[in-house]
């Protein structure tokens, strides 16, 4: 058996995979370096600050540190999802959808967004923890990237034959079709999806969703709505 040469498809796929991993590692390093550098600066300032000024510095340092922790946890979760090594159990998507929306309801109310949960029971096999993160990320994404006021979003679950379906649909800005395929790339937020506050995440939300869906042998479809906003559809193997 001859070893693959640079002209073979096998070698090209290997080079592409290595390049993708190097790009991800570089992006991750950059994202982690930023909050760490800010923390170091704040600590240096705190050393010289008067006692009355330190409370504000502590709050800023806490926020930056929280962001670094969230990013690290997101990276670990993304890695777990890509490997697909986790215990599987029967999971009800409708119950998970209710839990995720209940958790994020205060954020939706704060932004004056109407949140509806519809549909019926839909079960799949997988990690309840990872699937909850998948739904939570989709719901949070739909809330954050919505209209500034008066927006709507719907979370729908249903069993369709041997497939369990989850749909998350929201109003919002119109998205260029060419932008949509990039939304599941790590650290890609898109020029039309500007981060406005701490709830908008670290650019890994939909990348994690895509990773978890793939690890559960499912598919993720993202379709821009003509009037603005996004329709995200997750299809997973169903279980009785």
Buried (B, 14 or more C-beta within 10 A) or exposed (E): EEEEEEEEEEEEEEEEEEEEEEEBEEBBEEBBEBBEEBBEEBEEBBEEBEEEEBEEBEEBBEEBBEBBEBBBEBBEBBEBBBEBEBEEEEBBBBBBBBBBBEBBBEBBEEBEBEBEBEBEEBBBBBBBBBBBBBBBBBBBBBBBBBBEEEBBBBBBBBBEEEBBBBBBBBBBBEBEEEBBEEBBBBBBBBEEBEEEEEBBBBBBBBBBBBBBBBBBEBEBEBEBBEEBBBBBBBBBBBBE
